[in-house]
Amino acid sequence: MKQPVFLETAPIFRSFDEKKARAFYIDWLGFEVAFQHRVTADAPLYIGLQRDGLVLHLSEHHGDATPGSTAFVRMKGIKEFHAEIIGRPYANNRPGLDRMPWGLQVEVIDPFGNRLRFSE
């Protein structure tokens, strides 16, 4: 019997404002747009983002996700990542590089209350 193979995980975060989402995820955190979809021009946006193997989806659709969710992201190169995002101006986040029992961690909070906990 053939075993299943899981290829990627894409947490879905609720978002409410496309301009704020792009400023946070693309301009500040360095994600790229993999795809975006609207049923009509005035419909809510569903957008896929990616960066170096990390995939996230943002949805303006009611019921797709709960605001204030958290994704825990294991990574390598957290010191360099921290220096990179601290080096770009973003008025609403100045995350620290914290030592936790499981390793180093950088936590950022998006404009919609969702948290990304990057950990090495």
Secondary structure as the mmCIF struct_conf table of DSSP 4:
data_model
#
loop_
_struct_conf.conf_type_id
_struct_conf.id
_struct_conf.beg_label_comp_id
_struct_conf.beg_label_asym_id
_struct_conf.beg_label_seq_id
_struct_conf.end_label_comp_id
_struct_conf.end_label_asym_id
_struct_conf.end_label_seq_id
HELX_LH_PP_P HELX_LH_PP_P1 LYS A 2 PRO A 4
STRN STRN1 ILE A 12 ARG A 14
BEND BEND1 PHE A 16 PHE A 16
HELX_RH_AL_P HELX_RH_AL_P1 GLU A 18 ARG A 22
HELX_RH_PI_P HELX_RH_PI_P1 ALA A 23 TRP A 28
TURN_TY1_P TURN_TY1_P1 LEU A 29 LEU A 29
STRN STRN2 GLU A 32 HIS A 37
BEND BEND2 VAL A 39 THR A 40
TURN_TY1_P TURN_TY1_P2 ALA A 41 ASP A 42
BEND BEND3 ALA A 43 ALA A 43
HELX_LH_PP_P HELX_LH_PP_P2 PRO A 44 LEU A 45
STRN STRN3 TYR A 46 ARG A 51
TURN_TY1_P TURN_TY1_P3 ASP A 52 GLY A 53
STRN STRN4 LEU A 54 SER A 59
BEND BEND4 HIS A 61 HIS A 61
TURN_TY1_P TURN_TY1_P4 HIS A 62 GLY A 63
BEND BEND5 ASP A 64 ASP A 64
TURN_TY1_P TURN_TY1_P5 PRO A 67 GLY A 68
STRN STRN5 THR A 70 ARG A 74
BEND BEND6 LYS A 76 LYS A 76
HELX_RH_AL_P HELX_RH_AL_P2 ILE A 78 ILE A 86
TURN_TY1_P TURN_TY1_P6 GLY A 87 GLY A 87
BEND BEND7 ARG A 88 ARG A 88
TURN_TY1_P TURN_TY1_P7 ALA A 91 ASN A 92
STRN STRN6 ASP A 98 MET A 100
TURN_TY1_P TURN_TY1_P8 PRO A 101 TRP A 102
STRN STRN7 GLY A 103 ILE A 109
TURN_TY1_P TURN_TY1_P9 PRO A 111 PHE A 112
BEND BEND8 GLY A 113 GLY A 113
STRN STRN8 ARG A 115 SER A 119
#
